[in-house]
Amino acid sequence: MITRAIGSSEVTEPEIARVDLSRGDIYMLCSDGLTRDVTDDTLREILEEDGKNLSTACTEMVQEALAAGGHDNITCMLVRLLLRELRAERASSSSVGD
């Protein structure tokens, strides 16, 4: 989860975490204009209702934020993993001794 704004200070340190990916997982990238006015529970309910159609879910999320006052810019992007198989690739190295 990204929790820091770009441009709010001269230097922004990203937080990086590894997560296990699974087919069907949905990831959301949004502005605080969405999460400030719409609760996590409401966002989850919208995804569960419209989970098969992410475009409709995004539209409903933005509409919820607007209905709550739309106090800031509102942006939402949803991505669903559809890969048949997720594999981690490992780098291999070899060296030659003297």
N, C-alpha and C positions, 0 to 999 in steps of 0.2 A: 504494500500500500504506500502510495506517495502521500506524504503529509506536509510537504513544504512547498511554498510558492517560489516559482522562478521569478527573479527580478525584485523580490522584496528586500534583498540585501546584496551587497557586492559579491559575497561568496555563499554559495548554497551547497551544503554537504548532503549528498544523497544517502538514504538508508537503503541498503541492499540486503535482501533475504532470499534464501533458496526455499522453494515450495515444491511439493510433489504435484505434478500435473496429471490430470485424468481426463479421458475423453468425456466431453459434455460439460466440463467446467466452464463457468461464465466469469469473465473478468470485466470490471467496470473502471473506466477512467472518467472522472467527472470533476467539475469545479465545485468550490465550496458554496456556490450559489444554489446548488442542488442539495447538498447534505446539510446546509444550515437550516433550510426550511422544510425538509422532508425527513422523517425519521427512518432509521435503519429498518424498522419493522414494516413500514409502508413500502419501502423500496423492495424488500424481500417479498412482500405480498404481490406486488406488481410483477416481479420476475416469476413467481410461482404461477400466477394467472396467465401470463403471456410469455412464458419461458420458451415456447417454440418460435415466437416471432419477436426477435430482439428489437427491430425497428419500432414496432408498436409499443413495446415496453419502454424504450427511450422516450418516445413521444408522451406516454402517460406520466413518466417520471417528471419530465419538464413541465407538463400541465399541472401536476401536483404542486411543484415549486411556485409556479405562477399564481395558482389559486391561493397559496399561502402568503402571497405578497410580492414574490419575485424581487427581493431586495438587492440582488447582485446579479452578475452575469451567470447564466445557467447553461452548462455544457454537460453532455452525457454521451459516452461511447461504450457500447457493450460488445464483447467478443466471446464467442463460444469456440472451444477447441473441438475440432472435428477429425483430427488425425486418427487413422486406424490404429496406429501403434506409436507410442512415444518412447524413444530410446535416447539414453544419454551416451554421448560419444566420449571416449577417453583418449586423451593424447598419449602417445607412446614415444619414448625416446630411447636412443641407444648411444653408447659411447664406445670408443676404441681405446683400450689402454696401451701404455708404452710397452 
